[in-house]
Amino acid sequence: MTDLITPPPDAIGPAVEATITIPGETRSRVALAQSSVDLLRSLWEEHGPLMFHQSGGCCDGSSPMCFPAGEFITSDQDVLLGRLDIAPAGEPAQLIDFWISAEQFEYWSHTALLIDTVKGRGGGFSAEAPRGVRFIIRSELMDSFSA
């Protein structure tokens, strides 16, 4: 039995691409799988506007953490990697900022991130934790994020 909610990574593509927020770049660095879009829409209904933060380290810091917007304080030690709009077509925008620690950004500077969802308990402070699922990062090495 697999713990995947979505098909294996080679069978999925991004459902939502983030806007580009890093000056000079022409390609998005972060995207959402459809299972994550669906979960985030449900979490938005429960908590209101949301945000992600990806730090480095072990344990909970290895997974993207989802919080009500503003609950996790960012600083100049964080990089806004992208802004994701989870609103259904024709609806008002539902923007979710995806932040990453500057140190982790250095490690992952050549990596595109796909936020997927799997069964299992994630970070205790992440908004999806009580639902028995967690967000994970699927990554792809990139030569460049500029044309």
Secondary structure, 3 states (H helix, E strand, C coil): CCCECCCCHHHCCCCEECEECCCCCCCCCEEECHHHHHHHHHHHHHHCCEEEEECCCCHHHHCCEEEECCCCCCCCCEEEEEEEECCCCCCCCCEEEEEEEHHHHHHCCCEEEEEEEEECCCCCCCCCHHHCEEEEEEEEECCCCCC
